[in-house]
Amino acid sequence: MDFYNKNNYTVEDINYLIANEVEESVHLDYKAAGALDKADNKRKEITKDVSSFANSDGGIIVYGVSEENQKPKGICPIDGKVYTKEWLESIIQQIQPRINNLVIYPIRINDSGQSVYVVKIPRSD
C-alpha cells in the first residue's frame, strides 16, 4: 500500500499500518488522542509538529493512533464531536506562513463520533 499517495483513508488503512507495524519515519508520525487538547501547550505542540513536517519534506501525522517504540500500537480514537476536523483546521491555520494544500482526512471509527485524523502535510515553499 502506498499510504502517502492516497486521496482517501479508511479504518482498513489504519488497521494495515498497525498490523504491519509500519514504523514512524521522517514522513510519518503517530499521535494518541491525548495529543489533541484545547490547552495552550497542546495547541502549540500541534502547530510545532505540523510546521516541522512542512519545513522538512512533508509527511503525514495520524492523530488517534498510539505508538510504542516507533510502531503503531492501536487505535486510540479522538472524540470527533469535541475535537472536530474544523477545530483541528483552525489550529493549523494559525501557522504563518500558511501551509497550502494541507488536507485533513477524518476517519469515523463508529457512529458515536470516535475518529482518527490523517493530516497530510505538503512540503512548504
Z-matrix of the N, CA and C atoms (Angstrom, degrees):
N
C 1 1.456
C 2 1.528 1 108.89
N 3 1.317 2 116.09 1 134.18
C 4 1.467 3 121.26 2 175.98
C 5 1.530 4 107.82 3 -96.68
N 6 1.313 5 115.75 4 84.41
C 7 1.462 6 122.51 5 -173.94
C 8 1.521 7 112.64 6 -60.52
N 9 1.320 8 117.62 7 -31.23
C 10 1.460 9 121.81 8 -173.96
C 11 1.522 10 113.92 9 -76.99
N 12 1.312 11 117.59 10 -24.15
C 13 1.464 12 120.12 11 -175.05
C 14 1.517 13 113.88 12 -107.22
N 15 1.313 14 117.61 13 16.00
C 16 1.461 15 120.91 14 178.10
C 17 1.527 16 110.22 15 -77.89
N 18 1.316 17 115.18 16 154.35
C 19 1.465 18 121.08 17 177.16
C 20 1.521 19 111.96 18 -109.12
N 21 1.327 20 115.61 19 3.12
C 22 1.454 21 121.55 20 177.67
C 23 1.522 22 107.35 21 -159.42
N 24 1.304 23 116.93 22 149.40
C 25 1.460 24 121.33 23 -177.96
C 26 1.516 25 109.69 24 -130.51
N 27 1.335 26 115.45 25 147.15
C 28 1.458 27 121.70 26 -178.76
C 29 1.528 28 109.68 27 -130.16
N 30 1.316 29 116.04 28 171.95
C 31 1.462 30 121.37 29 175.64
C 32 1.531 31 109.49 30 -59.60
N 33 1.315 32 116.90 31 -34.87
C 34 1.464 33 120.54 32 178.91
C 35 1.531 34 111.24 33 -61.22
N 36 1.330 35 117.04 34 -37.50
C 37 1.470 36 120.63 35 177.62
C 38 1.533 37 110.56 36 -63.54
N 39 1.323 38 116.25 37 -42.16
C 40 1.468 39 120.62 38 179.76
C 41 1.529 40 109.39 39 -67.09
N 42 1.323 41 116.32 40 -43.66
C 43 1.463 42 119.68 41 178.29
C 44 1.530 43 111.66 42 -62.48
N 45 1.321 44 117.33 43 -33.34
C 46 1.465 45 121.77 44 176.28
C 47 1.533 46 110.01 45 -62.29
N 48 1.333 47 116.48 46 -46.41
C 49 1.465 48 120.61 47 179.22
C 50 1.526 49 110.64 48 -58.54
N 51 1.329 50 115.92 49 -42.95
C 52 1.469 51 120.97 50 -178.46
C 53 1.528 52 110.55 51 -68.76
N 54 1.321 53 116.75 52 -49.64
C 55 1.470 54 121.11 53 -177.17
C 56 1.520 55 112.13 54 -61.96
N 57 1.326 56 116.61 55 -34.86
C 58 1.460 57 121.28 56 -177.98
C 59 1.526 58 112.95 57 -96.12
N 60 1.326 59 115.74 58 6.35
C 61 1.461 60 122.31 59 177.94
C 62 1.525 61 112.54 60 47.54
N 63 1.335 62 115.57 61 49.52
C 64 1.463 63 120.94 62 179.70
C 65 1.524 64 108.31 63 -68.46
N 66 1.314 65 116.01 64 113.90
C 67 1.458 66 122.09 65 -174.18
C 68 1.524 67 112.92 66 -71.47
N 69 1.339 68 113.83 67 152.37
C 70 1.457 69 119.69 68 171.04
C 71 1.529 70 107.83 69 -62.40
N 72 1.321 71 114.75 70 153.26
C 73 1.461 72 120.44 71 -179.72
C 74 1.518 73 108.26 72 -151.24
N 75 1.319 74 116.44 73 -171.56
C 76 1.462 75 119.59 74 176.85
C 77 1.525 76 111.07 75 -66.96
N 78 1.340 77 117.08 76 -13.26
C 79 1.460 78 121.16 77 -179.30
C 80 1.525 79 113.96 78 -114.22
N 81 1.327 80 117.99 79 0.75
C 82 1.466 81 120.81 80 -176.12
C 83 1.522 82 110.15 81 -146.09
N 84 1.341 83 115.24 82 132.57
C 85 1.456 84 120.61 83 178.97
C 86 1.527 85 108.56 84 -140.82
N 87 1.333 86 116.15 85 141.87
C 88 1.460 87 122.31 86 176.74
C 89 1.518 88 109.11 87 -109.26
N 90 1.333 89 115.41 88 139.03
C 91 1.464 90 121.09 89 178.07
C 92 1.525 91 108.32 90 -133.44
N 93 1.327 92 116.65 91 127.58
C 94 1.461 93 121.09 92 176.65
C 95 1.526 94 109.70 93 -68.53
N 96 1.307 95 116.44 94 167.52
C 97 1.465 96 121.92 95 -176.90
C 98 1.516 97 112.69 96 -54.24
N 99 1.341 98 117.53 97 -34.31
C 100 1.458 99 120.99 98 -178.32
C 101 1.514 100 114.56 99 -63.31
N 102 1.324 101 117.75 100 -13.53
C 103 1.471 102 120.76 101 177.79
C 104 1.520 103 111.40 102 -68.63
N 105 1.329 104 116.44 103 -23.45
C 106 1.465 105 120.33 104 177.16
C 107 1.519 106 107.80 105 -99.61
N 108 1.304 107 115.22 106 117.60
C 109 1.455 108 121.41 107 -179.34
C 110 1.517 109 107.23 108 -156.32
N 111 1.311 110 116.37 109 156.16
C 112 1.456 111 120.13 110 -177.14
C 113 1.521 112 113.70 111 -85.97
N 114 1.325 113 117.62 112 -0.90
C 115 1.467 114 121.63 113 176.49
C 116 1.525 115 109.08 114 -67.76
N 117 1.329 116 116.10 115 145.13
C 118 1.470 117 120.84 116 -177.29
C 119 1.524 118 112.85 117 -55.20
N 120 1.336 119 117.27 118 -43.09
C 121 1.463 120 118.90 119 -177.45
C 122 1.529 121 112.01 120 -65.26
N 123 1.326 122 117.82 121 -33.14
C 124 1.472 123 120.82 122 178.09
C 125 1.530 124 110.79 123 -72.32
N 126 1.325 125 117.65 124 -39.47
C 127 1.466 126 120.44 125 177.91
C 128 1.530 127 110.18 126 -64.73
N 129 1.332 128 116.82 127 -39.31
C 130 1.467 129 120.39 128 177.05
C 131 1.519 130 110.96 129 -64.13
N 132 1.318 131 116.58 130 -38.21
C 133 1.465 132 121.31 131 179.04
C 134 1.534 133 110.61 132 -64.38
N 135 1.324 134 116.88 133 -39.34
C 136 1.470 135 121.06 134 177.39
C 137 1.526 136 109.52 135 -60.13
N 138 1.330 137 116.86 136 -50.29
C 139 1.467 138 119.80 137 -178.20
C 140 1.523 139 111.13 138 -64.85
N 141 1.328 140 116.94 139 -36.66
C 142 1.468 141 120.36 140 178.58
C 143 1.534 142 110.51 141 -64.82
N 144 1.328 143 117.04 142 -44.92
C 145 1.470 144 120.69 143 -179.42
C 146 1.525 145 111.65 144 -63.51
N 147 1.324 146 116.46 145 -45.56
C 148 1.466 147 120.60 146 -179.93
C 149 1.526 148 110.30 147 -64.76
N 150 1.330 149 116.95 148 -43.87
C 151 1.470 150 120.89 149 178.77
C 152 1.524 151 111.66 150 -60.36
N 153 1.324 152 116.35 151 -40.38
C 154 1.467 153 120.28 152 179.84
C 155 1.517 154 111.73 153 -59.34
N 156 1.329 155 116.57 154 -44.33
C 157 1.463 156 119.86 155 178.04
C 158 1.523 157 110.74 156 -64.74
N 159 1.330 158 116.61 157 -44.56
C 160 1.466 159 120.35 158 -178.50
C 161 1.525 160 111.31 159 -63.69
N 162 1.330 161 116.88 160 -36.37
C 163 1.460 162 120.77 161 -178.28
C 164 1.521 163 113.00 162 -80.15
N 165 1.317 164 116.96 163 -10.06
C 166 1.467 165 118.89 164 174.39
C 167 1.523 166 107.47 165 -100.61
N 168 1.304 167 117.67 166 -111.34
C 169 1.464 168 119.96 167 -175.69
C 170 1.519 169 112.43 168 -117.50
N 171 1.349 170 116.79 169 13.58
C 172 1.451 171 119.96 170 -175.70
C 173 1.515 172 110.15 171 82.08
N 174 1.324 173 116.58 172 175.73
C 175 1.452 174 120.09 173 178.80
C 176 1.506 175 111.57 174 160.95
N 177 1.329 176 115.07 175 -161.44
C 178 1.456 177 121.77 176 -175.38
C 179 1.524 178 109.85 177 -132.11
N 180 1.331 179 115.07 178 133.46
C 181 1.458 180 121.32 179 169.81
C 182 1.526 181 106.11 180 -111.53
N 183 1.327 182 115.89 181 128.45
C 184 1.461 183 121.22 182 177.42
C 185 1.523 184 107.45 183 -107.10
N 186 1.337 185 115.68 184 107.30
C 187 1.456 186 121.54 185 177.38
C 188 1.524 187 108.25 186 -89.49
N 189 1.334 188 115.42 187 127.67
C 190 1.460 189 120.01 188 179.94
C 191 1.517 190 112.42 189 110.61
N 192 1.336 191 116.35 190 14.25
C 193 1.462 192 121.71 191 176.00
C 194 1.532 193 107.46 192 -129.67
N 195 1.326 194 115.58 193 121.51
C 196 1.457 195 119.04 194 177.48
C 197 1.523 196 108.97 195 -79.61
N 198 1.333 197 115.38 196 156.50
C 199 1.466 198 119.07 197 -179.90
C 200 1.515 199 109.67 198 -135.80
N 201 1.310 200 113.98 199 154.68
C 202 1.456 201 121.53 200 176.41
C 203 1.519 202 107.18 201 -143.82
N 204 1.318 203 116.11 202 126.42
C 205 1.471 204 121.30 203 -178.44
C 206 1.527 205 111.93 204 55.39
N 207 1.327 206 115.60 205 42.20
C 208 1.467 207 123.04 206 176.29
C 209 1.532 208 114.09 207 72.16
N 210 1.339 209 117.98 208 7.03
C 211 1.459 210 121.67 209 -179.78
C 212 1.519 211 109.60 210 -117.81
N 213 1.338 212 117.08 211 145.99
C 214 1.463 213 119.40 212 179.41
C 215 1.522 214 110.17 213 -67.47
N 216 1.319 215 115.18 214 131.78
C 217 1.466 216 120.22 215 -177.68
C 218 1.518 217 111.35 216 -97.27
N 219 1.326 218 117.03 217 -38.83
C 220 1.459 219 120.54 218 -178.94
C 221 1.506 220 111.56 219 176.48
N 222 1.305 221 114.70 220 168.26
C 223 1.464 222 120.36 221 177.01
C 224 1.520 223 107.97 222 -74.08
N 225 1.310 224 115.02 223 129.34
C 226 1.463 225 124.36 224 179.01
C 227 1.530 226 104.14 225 -126.31
N 228 1.332 227 117.48 226 78.77
C 229 1.466 228 120.75 227 -165.40
C 230 1.519 229 114.91 228 -63.80
N 231 1.305 230 112.94 229 153.52
C 232 1.459 231 124.01 230 178.09
C 233 1.522 232 107.77 231 -96.77
N 234 1.307 233 117.08 232 144.14
C 235 1.457 234 120.56 233 174.08
C 236 1.526 235 107.73 234 -75.40
N 237 1.319 236 115.88 235 97.47
C 238 1.457 237 122.28 236 -176.38
C 239 1.518 238 114.29 237 -67.01
N 240 1.320 239 117.09 238 -10.74
C 241 1.466 240 120.01 239 176.19
C 242 1.525 241 110.49 240 -84.75
N 243 1.329 242 116.96 241 -25.99
C 244 1.464 243 121.73 242 178.27
C 245 1.529 244 110.00 243 -93.45
N 246 1.325 245 115.38 244 -47.79
C 247 1.469 246 121.60 245 -178.64
C 248 1.527 247 107.45 246 -108.69
N 249 1.314 248 115.40 247 83.97
C 250 1.454 249 121.43 248 -176.02
C 251 1.527 250 111.11 249 -79.50
N 252 1.302 251 115.06 250 165.76
C 253 1.466 252 120.68 251 174.45
C 254 1.526 253 109.26 252 -57.32
N 255 1.320 254 117.36 253 -41.32
C 256 1.468 255 122.06 254 -179.46
C 257 1.524 256 111.23 255 -64.62
N 258 1.334 257 117.28 256 -37.98
C 259 1.458 258 120.84 257 177.27
C 260 1.524 259 109.77 258 -62.81
N 261 1.332 260 116.94 259 -46.38
C 262 1.456 261 121.21 260 179.51
C 263 1.531 262 110.86 261 -63.33
N 264 1.327 263 117.12 262 -41.48
C 265 1.472 264 120.90 263 176.78
C 266 1.522 265 110.97 264 -59.37
N 267 1.337 266 117.12 265 -41.97
C 268 1.470 267 120.00 266 -177.69
C 269 1.531 268 110.89 267 -65.24
N 270 1.321 269 117.68 268 -33.97
C 271 1.469 270 120.73 269 176.86
C 272 1.529 271 109.40 270 -67.84
N 273 1.324 272 115.96 271 -47.71
C 274 1.466 273 120.68 272 -177.08
C 275 1.525 274 111.66 273 -66.65
N 276 1.324 275 117.77 274 -32.81
C 277 1.464 276 120.68 275 -179.52
C 278 1.528 277 112.94 276 -68.09
N 279 1.322 278 117.35 277 -10.51
C 280 1.459 279 120.52 278 177.18
C 281 1.523 280 111.88 279 -76.14
N 282 1.326 281 116.85 280 -13.14
C 283 1.463 282 121.01 281 -179.70
C 284 1.521 283 108.80 282 -69.36
N 285 1.321 284 116.11 283 131.16
C 286 1.466 285 121.97 284 178.01
C 287 1.518 286 109.59 285 -123.45
N 288 1.322 287 119.89 286 135.24
C 289 1.450 288 124.49 287 -6.92
C 290 1.525 289 110.26 288 -66.76
N 291 1.295 290 112.98 289 157.01
C 292 1.455 291 121.03 290 -175.51
C 293 1.529 292 111.29 291 -63.48
N 294 1.313 293 116.44 292 144.97
C 295 1.464 294 121.73 293 178.12
C 296 1.521 295 107.77 294 -94.17
N 297 1.325 296 115.84 295 111.57
C 298 1.465 297 120.82 296 -179.93
C 299 1.523 298 110.51 297 -79.70
N 300 1.302 299 115.84 298 149.39
C 301 1.469 300 124.28 299 174.76
C 302 1.523 301 114.12 300 67.89
N 303 1.317 302 118.59 301 17.16
C 304 1.452 303 121.53 302 172.34
C 305 1.528 304 107.75 303 -72.78
N 306 1.338 305 117.00 304 137.37
C 307 1.461 306 120.68 305 -177.95
C 308 1.527 307 109.10 306 -130.01
N 309 1.329 308 115.38 307 136.73
C 310 1.458 309 121.47 308 175.09
C 311 1.527 310 107.44 309 -111.78
N 312 1.330 311 115.07 310 124.11
C 313 1.458 312 121.15 311 178.78
C 314 1.529 313 108.46 312 -107.51
N 315 1.344 314 117.54 313 110.13
C 316 1.459 315 118.96 314 176.18
C 317 1.525 316 109.66 315 -81.91
N 318 1.322 317 115.60 316 135.55
C 319 1.459 318 121.30 317 175.91
C 320 1.523 319 106.36 318 -118.61
N 321 1.320 320 116.34 319 116.18
C 322 1.464 321 120.74 320 179.49
C 323 1.521 322 109.01 321 -82.94
N 324 1.318 323 115.37 322 126.14
C 325 1.458 324 121.41 323 -179.63
C 326 1.528 325 110.26 324 -84.62
N 327 1.330 326 116.14 325 -35.05
C 328 1.463 327 120.70 326 179.69
C 329 1.525 328 109.41 327 -155.38
N 330 1.311 329 115.94 328 178.28
C 331 1.461 330 120.82 329 -177.04
C 332 1.523 331 113.77 330 -73.67
N 333 1.329 332 117.68 331 -11.16
C 334 1.465 333 119.56 332 -178.89
C 335 1.530 334 112.15 333 -85.52
N 336 1.341 335 117.03 334 4.83
C 337 1.459 336 120.27 335 175.76
C 338 1.513 337 114.81 336 95.96
N 339 1.329 338 117.87 337 -1.19
C 340 1.461 339 120.30 338 177.08
C 341 1.525 340 108.32 339 -62.49
N 342 1.331 341 116.57 340 132.02
C 343 1.460 342 120.83 341 -170.10
C 344 1.517 343 112.84 342 -141.43
N 345 1.322 344 113.32 343 162.48
C 346 1.460 345 123.98 344 167.24
C 347 1.521 346 104.87 345 -124.36
N 348 1.333 347 117.31 346 140.06
C 349 1.463 348 120.92 347 177.33
C 350 1.520 349 109.56 348 -115.01
N 351 1.321 350 115.64 349 124.82
C 352 1.456 351 121.88 350 173.71
C 353 1.524 352 106.46 351 -100.29
N 354 1.328 353 115.84 352 115.67
C 355 1.458 354 120.69 353 -178.25
C 356 1.533 355 107.37 354 -106.44
N 357 1.332 356 115.15 355 111.39
C 358 1.471 357 120.94 356 -179.71
C 359 1.531 358 107.50 357 -95.81
N 360 1.325 359 114.86 358 117.80
C 361 1.466 360 121.98 359 -172.98
C 362 1.529 361 109.35 360 -112.34
N 363 1.322 362 116.60 361 118.52
C 364 1.471 363 118.54 362 177.61
C 365 1.525 364 110.18 363 -78.58
N 366 1.297 365 114.96 364 161.49
C 367 1.466 366 119.64 365 173.42
C 368 1.517 367 108.28 366 -68.14
N 369 1.314 368 116.86 367 135.00
C 370 1.476 369 119.59 368 -178.75
C 371 1.526 370 110.22 369 -78.17
N 372 1.322 371 113.91 370 160.92
C 373 1.464 372 120.44 371 -177.18
C 374 1.505 373 112.19 372 -72.35
